[in-house]
């Protein structure tokens, strides 16, 4: 039986988006970033990085830490925009739409 492919979840997708944002903000090509990661001792090709960014390939934690280091960023900084849980994101969206705060109390005018 062939191995089952593992779907990339929301955290993996957020990590991929964060890598792309940080890489482009620093003006690195995929080839340049892959070379920086390789220079840190974690061999990576531009193709592998492209697959990570497009969420075709899973990014394991060692790759993620090496990529973050090559970008000059702390790994947690790259994930800072990812909500801790779905309820958090839904509550934040609700509070932006609703005149009632998260406590359920009506706003004081």
DSSP file (Angstrom, degrees, kcal/mol; ACC not computed):
  #  RESIDUE AA STRUCTURE BP1 BP2  ACC     N-H-->O    O-->H-N    N-H-->O    O-->H-N    TCO  KAPPA ALPHA  PHI   PSI    X-CA   Y-CA   Z-CA
    1    1 A X              0   0    0      0, 0.0     3,-0.1     0, 0.0     2,-0.0   0.000 360.0 360.0 360.0 131.5    0.0    0.0    0.0
    2    2 A X        -     0   0    0      1,-0.1     2,-0.0     0, 0.0     0, 0.0  -0.372 360.0 -93.6 -69.3 150.1    1.5    3.4   -0.9
    3    3 A X        -     0   0    0      1,-0.1     2,-0.4    -2,-0.0    -1,-0.1  -0.337  39.9-114.5 -64.3 144.3    2.1    5.8    1.9
    4    4 A X        -     0   0    0     -3,-0.1     2,-0.2     1,-0.1    -1,-0.1  -0.632  29.5-121.6 -78.9 131.4   -0.7    8.3    2.7
    5    5 A X        -     0   0    0     -2,-0.4     2,-0.6     1,-0.1    -1,-0.1  -0.505  23.3-125.9 -74.1 144.2    0.2   11.9    2.0
    6    6 A X        -     0   0    0     -2,-0.2     2,-0.1     1,-0.0    -1,-0.1  -0.803  20.6-128.4 -94.7 123.8   -0.1   14.2    5.0
    7    7 A X        -     0   0    0     -2,-0.6     2,-0.6     1,-0.1    -1,-0.0  -0.426  21.3-119.3 -69.1 142.3   -2.3   17.2    4.5
    8    8 A X        -     0   0    0     47,-0.2    -1,-0.1    -2,-0.1    50,-0.0  -0.748  34.8-148.7 -85.2 122.8   -0.7   20.5    5.4
    9    9 A X     >  -     0   0    0     -2,-0.6     4,-2.3     1,-0.0     5,-0.2  -0.058  32.0 -82.3 -84.8-173.9   -2.8   22.1    8.2
   10   10 A X  H  > S+     0   0    0      1,-0.2     4,-2.3     2,-0.2     5,-0.2   0.844 127.4  51.3 -62.2 -36.5   -3.4   25.8    9.0
   11   11 A X  H  > S+     0   0    0      2,-0.2     4,-2.4     1,-0.2    -1,-0.2   0.909 110.8  49.0 -68.0 -40.1   -0.2   26.2   11.0
   12   12 A X  H  > S+     0   0    0      2,-0.2     4,-2.1     1,-0.2    -2,-0.2   0.889 112.3  48.2 -64.7 -39.4    1.8   24.8    8.1
   13   13 A X  H  X S+     0   0    0     -4,-2.3     4,-2.2     2,-0.2    -2,-0.2   0.898 111.7  49.6 -67.7 -40.1    0.1   27.1    5.6
   14   14 A X  H  X S+     0   0    0     -4,-2.3     4,-2.4     2,-0.2    -2,-0.2   0.896 109.9  51.6 -64.9 -39.7    0.6   30.1    7.9
   15   15 A X  H  X S+     0   0    0     -4,-2.4     4,-2.3     2,-0.2    -2,-0.2   0.915 109.0  50.5 -63.2 -42.6    4.3   29.2    8.2
   16   16 A X  H  X S+     0   0    0     -4,-2.1     4,-2.2     1,-0.2    -2,-0.2   0.921 111.4  47.9 -61.3 -44.7    4.7   29.0    4.5
   17   17 A X  H  X S+     0   0    0     -4,-2.2     4,-2.6     1,-0.2    -1,-0.2   0.898 111.2  51.5 -63.2 -39.5    3.0   32.4    4.0
   18   18 A X  H  X S+     0   0    0     -4,-2.4     4,-2.7     2,-0.2     5,-0.2   0.889 108.1  51.5 -65.8 -39.1    5.3   33.8    6.7
   19   19 A X  H  X S+     0   0    0     -4,-2.3     4,-2.8     2,-0.2     5,-0.2   0.937 111.2  47.6 -62.5 -46.1    8.4   32.5    5.0
   20   20 A X  H  X S+     0   0    0     -4,-2.2     4,-2.7     2,-0.2     5,-0.3   0.939 113.2  48.2 -60.2 -47.5    7.4   34.0    1.7
   21   21 A X  H  X S+     0   0    0     -4,-2.6     4,-2.3     1,-0.2    -2,-0.2   0.935 115.3  43.9 -59.6 -47.4    6.6   37.4    3.4
   22   22 A X  H  X S+     0   0    0     -4,-2.7     4,-1.4     2,-0.2    -1,-0.2   0.900 114.2  50.1 -66.9 -40.7    9.9   37.5    5.3
   23   23 A X  H  <>S+     0   0    0     -4,-2.8     5,-2.2    -5,-0.2     4,-0.4   0.940 114.7  42.5 -63.2 -47.7   12.0   36.3    2.3
   24   24 A X  H ><5S+     0   0    0     -4,-2.7     3,-0.9    -5,-0.2    -1,-0.2   0.864 109.7  57.6 -70.1 -34.5   10.5   38.9   -0.1
   25   25 A X  H 3<5S+     0   0    0     -4,-2.3    -1,-0.2    -5,-0.3    -2,-0.2   0.837 109.9  45.7 -62.6 -31.3   10.7   41.7    2.5
   26   26 A X  T 3<5S-     0   0    0     -4,-1.4    -1,-0.2    -3,-0.2    -2,-0.2   0.493 114.9-118.6 -90.0  -4.3   14.5   41.0    2.7
   27   27 A X  T < 5 +     0   0    0     -3,-0.9     2,-0.3    -4,-0.4    -3,-0.2   0.722  61.7 148.0  76.9  21.6   14.9   40.9   -1.0
   28   28 A X      < -     0   0    0     -5,-2.2    -1,-0.2    -6,-0.2     2,-0.1  -0.701  41.0-139.3 -90.4 140.4   16.1   37.2   -1.2
   29   29 A X     >  -     0   0    0     -2,-0.3     4,-2.4     1,-0.1     5,-0.2  -0.450  32.3-106.0 -79.9 167.7   15.3   35.0   -4.1
   30   30 A X  H  > S+     0   0    0      1,-0.2     4,-2.7     2,-0.2     5,-0.2   0.902 123.7  53.0 -61.3 -39.3   14.4   31.4   -3.3
   31   31 A X  H  > S+     0   0    0      2,-0.2     4,-2.0     1,-0.2    -1,-0.2   0.909 109.3  48.3 -62.8 -42.5   17.8   30.3   -4.5
   32   32 A X  H  > S+     0   0    0      2,-0.2     4,-2.0     1,-0.2    -2,-0.2   0.922 113.4  46.4 -64.9 -44.1   19.5   32.9   -2.2
   33   33 A X  H  X S+     0   0    0     -4,-2.4     4,-2.6     1,-0.2     5,-0.2   0.918 110.9  52.1 -66.2 -42.0   17.6   31.8    0.8
   34   34 A X  H  X S+     0   0    0     -4,-2.7     4,-2.5     1,-0.2    10,-0.3   0.897 109.5  50.5 -60.2 -39.3   18.1   28.1    0.1
   35   35 A X  H  X S+     0   0    0     -4,-2.0     4,-2.3     2,-0.2    -1,-0.2   0.889 109.9  50.1 -65.5 -39.1   21.9   28.8   -0.1
   36   36 A X  H  X S+     0   0    0     -4,-2.0     4,-1.0     2,-0.2    -2,-0.2   0.905 111.2  48.5 -64.9 -41.6   21.8   30.6    3.2
   37   37 A X  H ><>S+     0   0    0     -4,-2.6     5,-1.7     1,-0.2     3,-0.7   0.929 111.9  49.4 -63.4 -44.9   19.9   27.7    4.8
   38   38 A X  H ><5S+     0   0    0     -4,-2.5     3,-2.1     6,-0.3    -2,-0.2   0.895 105.5  57.1 -60.7 -41.1   22.5   25.3    3.4
   39   39 A X  H 3<5S+     0   0    0     -4,-2.3    -1,-0.2     1,-0.3    -2,-0.2   0.761  99.9  59.9 -62.7 -24.3   25.4   27.4    4.7
   40   40 A X  T <<5S-     0   0    0     -4,-1.0    -1,-0.3    -3,-0.7    -2,-0.2   0.469 128.6 -98.0 -81.4  -1.5   23.9   27.0    8.2
   41   41 A X  T < 5S+     0   0    0     -3,-2.1     2,-0.6    -4,-0.2    -3,-0.2   0.530  96.7 108.1  98.8   6.8   24.3   23.2    7.8
   42   42 A X      < -     0   0    0     -5,-1.7    -2,-0.2    24,-0.1    -3,-0.1  -0.825  67.8-138.1-116.3  89.6   20.8   22.3    6.8
   43   43 A X        +     0   0    0     -2,-0.6     2,-0.3    -5,-0.2    -8,-0.1  -0.187  34.4 163.8 -53.8 130.1   21.1   21.4    3.1
   44   44 A X        -     0   0    0    -10,-0.3    -6,-0.3    -9,-0.0     2,-0.2  -0.981  25.7-146.5-150.5 135.0   18.2   22.8    1.1
   45   45 A X     >  -     0   0    0     -2,-0.3     4,-2.1     1,-0.1     5,-0.2  -0.590  30.0-115.0 -94.3 162.6   17.6   23.3   -2.6
   46   46 A X  H  > S+     0   0    0      1,-0.2     4,-2.6    -2,-0.2     5,-0.2   0.846 118.6  56.8 -63.1 -33.2   15.6   26.2   -4.2
   47   47 A X  H  > S+     0   0    0      2,-0.2     4,-2.3     1,-0.2    -1,-0.2   0.918 105.9  48.5 -64.2 -43.6   13.2   23.6   -5.4
   48   48 A X  H  > S+     0   0    0      2,-0.2     4,-2.1     1,-0.2    -2,-0.2   0.920 112.5  48.5 -63.0 -42.9   12.6   22.3   -1.8
   49   49 A X  H  X S+     0   0    0     -4,-2.1     4,-2.8     1,-0.2    -2,-0.2   0.915 110.0  52.2 -63.1 -42.5   12.1   25.9   -0.6
   50   50 A X  H  X S+     0   0    0     -4,-2.6     4,-2.0     1,-0.2    -1,-0.2   0.907 109.5  49.6 -59.1 -42.2    9.6   26.5   -3.5
   51   51 A X  H  <>S+     0   0    0     -4,-2.3     5,-3.0     2,-0.2     6,-1.8   0.870 110.8  49.9 -67.0 -36.5    7.6   23.4   -2.5
   52   52 A X  H ><5S+     0   0    0     -4,-2.1     3,-1.4     4,-0.2    -2,-0.2   0.947 111.5  48.3 -64.0 -48.1    7.5   24.5    1.1
   53   53 A X  H 3<5S+     0   0    0     -4,-2.8    -2,-0.2     1,-0.3    -1,-0.2   0.833 113.7  46.5 -63.4 -32.8    6.3   28.0    0.2
   54   54 A X  T 3<5S-     0   0    0     -4,-2.0    -1,-0.3    -5,-0.2    -2,-0.2   0.377 112.8-120.0 -89.1   4.3    3.6   26.6   -2.1
   55   55 A X  T < 5S+     0   0    0     -3,-1.4   -47,-0.2     2,-0.2    -3,-0.2   0.836  83.1 118.6  55.5  38.0    2.6   24.1    0.6
   56   56 A X  S   <S+     0   0    0     -5,-3.0     2,-0.4     1,-0.2    -4,-0.2   0.688  75.3  41.2 -93.5 -28.0    3.4   21.2   -1.7
   57   57 A X  S    S-     0   0    0     -6,-1.8    -1,-0.2    -9,-0.1    -2,-0.2  -0.960  89.5-117.9-122.2 137.4    6.0   19.9    0.7
   58   58 A X        -     0   0    0     -2,-0.4     2,-0.7    -3,-0.1    -6,-0.1  -0.449  22.9-136.6 -68.7 145.8    5.7   19.8    4.5
   59   59 A X        -     0   0    0     -7,-0.1    -1,-0.1    -2,-0.1   -44,-0.0  -0.918  18.7-148.1-105.8 110.5    8.2   21.9    6.4
   60   60 A X     >  -     0   0    0     -2,-0.7     4,-2.6     1,-0.1     5,-0.2  -0.306  28.2-103.7 -76.2 168.3    9.6   20.0    9.3
   61   61 A X  H  > S+     0   0    0      1,-0.2     4,-2.5     2,-0.2     5,-0.2   0.847 119.9  53.6 -63.3 -36.4   10.7   21.9   12.5
   62   62 A X  H  > S+     0   0    0      2,-0.2     4,-2.1     1,-0.2    -1,-0.2   0.914 111.3  46.1 -65.8 -41.8   14.4   21.6   11.7
   63   63 A X  H  > S+     0   0    0      2,-0.2     4,-2.9     1,-0.2    -2,-0.2   0.928 112.3  51.7 -62.8 -44.2   13.9   23.2    8.3
   64   64 A X  H  X S+     0   0    0     -4,-2.6     4,-2.7     1,-0.2    -2,-0.2   0.912 110.5  46.9 -61.2 -43.9   11.6   25.9    9.7
   65   65 A X  H  X S+     0   0    0     -4,-2.5     4,-2.5     2,-0.2    -1,-0.2   0.910 113.9  48.4 -64.8 -41.8   14.2   26.9   12.4
   66   66 A X  H  X S+     0   0    0     -4,-2.1     4,-2.6    -5,-0.2    -2,-0.2   0.905 112.3  48.7 -65.1 -41.0   17.0   26.9    9.8
   67   67 A X  H  X S+     0   0    0     -4,-2.9     4,-1.7     2,-0.2    -2,-0.2   0.939 112.0  48.6 -63.7 -46.8   14.9   29.0    7.4
   68   68 A X  H  <>S+     0   0    0     -4,-2.7     5,-2.8    -5,-0.2     4,-0.5   0.926 112.3  48.7 -59.2 -45.1   14.0   31.5   10.2
   69   69 A X  H ><5S+     0   0    0     -4,-2.5     3,-1.3     1,-0.2    -1,-0.2   0.915 109.4  52.0 -61.5 -43.9   17.7   31.7   11.2
   70   70 A X  H 3<5S+     0   0    0     -4,-2.6    -1,-0.2     1,-0.3    -2,-0.2   0.794 110.0  50.2 -63.3 -27.6   18.7   32.3    7.6
   71   71 A X  T 3<5S-     0   0    0     -4,-1.7    -1,-0.3    -3,-0.2    -2,-0.2   0.514 116.1-117.4 -85.7  -6.1   16.1   35.1    7.4
   72   72 A X  T < 5S+     0   0    0     -3,-1.3     2,-0.3    -4,-0.5    -3,-0.2   0.812  76.0 119.8  73.8  29.9   17.5   36.6   10.6
   73   73 A X      < -     0   0    0     -5,-2.8     2,-0.3    -6,-0.2    -1,-0.3  -0.926  69.2-112.8-127.2 150.1   14.2   36.0   12.4
   74   74 A X    >>  -     0   0    0     -2,-0.3     4,-1.5     1,-0.1     3,-1.0  -0.626  30.9-123.9 -74.8 138.8   13.1   34.1   15.5
   75   75 A X  H 3> S+     0   0    0     -2,-0.3     4,-1.2     1,-0.3     3,-0.2   0.879 112.2  54.7 -52.5 -39.9   10.9   31.1   14.5
   76   76 A X  H 34 S+     0   0    0      1,-0.2     4,-0.5     2,-0.2    -1,-0.3   0.814 101.8  58.7 -67.0 -27.3    8.2   32.4   16.9
   77   77 A X  H X4 S+     0   0    0     -3,-1.0     3,-0.9     1,-0.2     4,-0.3   0.903 103.5  51.8 -65.0 -40.7    8.2   35.8   15.1
   78   78 A X  H 3< S+     0   0    0     -4,-1.5     3,-0.4     1,-0.2    -1,-0.2   0.821 115.0  42.3 -65.9 -28.8    7.4   34.1   11.9
   79   79 A X  T >< S+     0   0    0     -4,-1.2     3,-2.2     1,-0.2    -1,-0.2   0.442  84.0 101.8 -94.6  -0.1    4.4   32.3   13.5
   80   80 A X  T <  S+     0   0    0     -3,-0.9    -1,-0.2    -4,-0.5    -2,-0.1   0.773  77.9  55.7 -58.6 -27.8    3.3   35.3   15.5
   81   81 A X  T 3  S+     0   0    0     -3,-0.4     2,-0.5    -4,-0.3    -1,-0.3   0.575  85.0  98.1 -83.4  -6.8    0.4   36.1   13.0
   82   82 A X  S <  S-     0   0    0     -3,-2.2   -71,-0.0     1,-0.1    -3,-0.0  -0.707  81.1-120.5 -83.4 123.1   -1.0   32.6   13.4
   83   83 A X        -     0   0    0     -2,-0.5     3,-0.1     1,-0.1    -2,-0.1  -0.300  13.9-128.3 -62.0 145.4   -4.0   32.5   15.9
   84   84 A X  S    S-     0   0    0      1,-0.2     2,-0.3     2,-0.1    -1,-0.1   0.843  87.5  -3.9 -64.7 -34.0   -3.5   30.2   18.8
   85   85 A X  S  > S-     0   0    0      1,-0.1     4,-1.5     0, 0.0     3,-0.4  -0.980  72.6-108.8-153.2 162.9   -6.8   28.6   18.2
   86   86 A X  H  > S+     0   0    0     -2,-0.3     4,-2.7     1,-0.2     5,-0.2   0.865 116.2  59.8 -63.5 -35.9   -9.7   29.0   15.9
   87   87 A X  H  > S+     0   0    0      1,-0.2     4,-2.9     2,-0.2    -1,-0.2   0.877 101.7  55.1 -59.8 -37.5  -11.9   30.3   18.6
   88   88 A X  H  > S+     0   0    0     -3,-0.4     4,-2.3     2,-0.2    -1,-0.2   0.935 110.4  44.4 -60.1 -47.8   -9.5   33.1   19.1
   89   89 A X  H  X S+     0   0    0     -4,-1.5     4,-2.3     1,-0.2    -2,-0.2   0.906 114.7  48.9 -65.7 -41.3   -9.7   34.2   15.5
   90   90 A X  H  X S+     0   0    0     -4,-2.7     4,-2.6     2,-0.2    -2,-0.2   0.903 111.7  48.8 -66.5 -40.1  -13.5   33.8   15.5
   91   91 A X  H  X S+     0   0    0     -4,-2.9     4,-2.6    -5,-0.2    -2,-0.2   0.900 111.0  50.8 -64.5 -39.8  -13.8   35.9   18.7
   92   92 A X  H  X S+     0   0    0     -4,-2.3     4,-1.3    -5,-0.2    -2,-0.2   0.919 112.4  46.2 -64.4 -42.7  -11.6   38.6   17.2
   93   93 A X  H  X S+     0   0    0     -4,-2.3     4,-1.4     1,-0.2     3,-0.3   0.914 112.8  50.4 -65.3 -42.6  -13.7   38.7   14.0
   94   94 A X  H  X S+     0   0    0     -4,-2.6     4,-2.7     1,-0.2     3,-0.3   0.904 107.5  53.1 -61.8 -42.3  -16.9   38.8   16.0
   95   95 A X  H  < S+     0   0    0     -4,-2.6    -1,-0.2     1,-0.2    -2,-0.2   0.794 107.0  52.8 -68.1 -26.1  -15.7   41.6   18.2
   96   96 A X  H  < S+     0   0    0     -4,-1.3    -1,-0.2    -3,-0.3    -2,-0.2   0.822 118.0  36.9 -74.5 -30.5  -14.8   43.7   15.1
   97   97 A X  H  < S+     0   0    0     -4,-1.4     2,-0.3    -3,-0.3    -2,-0.2   0.777 107.3  72.6 -90.3 -28.8  -18.4   43.2   13.7
   98   98 A X     <  -     0   0    0     -4,-2.7     0, 0.0    -5,-0.2     0, 0.0  -0.675  63.9-148.5 -99.1 140.1  -20.4   43.3   16.9
   99   99 A X  S    S+     0   0    0     -2,-0.3     8,-0.7     2,-0.1     2,-0.5   0.633  84.2  84.8 -74.6 -11.6  -21.2   46.4   19.1
  100  100 A X  B    S-A  106   0A   0      6,-0.1     6,-0.2     1,-0.1    -2,-0.2  -0.801  81.9-131.7 -92.7 128.0  -21.2   44.0   22.0
  101  101 A X    >   -     0   0    0      4,-1.5     3,-1.7    -2,-0.5    -1,-0.1  -0.059  31.9 -91.9 -69.9 176.4  -17.7   43.4   23.5
  102  102 A X  T 3  S+     0   0    0      1,-0.3    -1,-0.1     2,-0.1    -2,-0.0   0.718 125.0  61.9 -64.3 -20.6  -16.3   40.0   24.3
  103  103 A X  T 3  S-     0   0    0      2,-0.2    -1,-0.3     1,-0.1     3,-0.1   0.669 112.2-118.9 -78.9 -14.9  -17.7   40.3   27.9
  104  104 A X  S <  S+     0   0    0     -3,-1.7     2,-0.2     1,-0.4    -2,-0.1   0.347  72.4 129.8  92.4  -6.5  -21.2   40.5   26.6
  105  105 A X        -     0   0    0      1,-0.1    -4,-1.5    -5,-0.0    -1,-0.4  -0.576  64.9-111.1 -81.3 144.2  -21.7   44.0   28.0
  106  106 A X  B     -A  100   0A   0     -2,-0.2    -6,-0.1    -6,-0.2    -1,-0.1  -0.449  43.1 -96.6 -69.7 147.5  -23.1   46.7   25.8
  107  107 A X        -     0   0    0     -8,-0.7     2,-0.5    -2,-0.1    -1,-0.1  -0.348  34.7-122.9 -65.8 146.4  -20.6   49.4   25.0
  108  108 A X              0   0    0      1,-0.1    -1,-0.1    -3,-0.1    -3,-0.0  -0.796 360.0 360.0 -91.4 127.9  -20.7   52.6   27.1
  109  109 A X              0   0    0     -2,-0.5    -1,-0.1     0, 0.0    -2,-0.0   0.405 360.0 360.0-107.5 360.0  -21.2   55.8   25.1
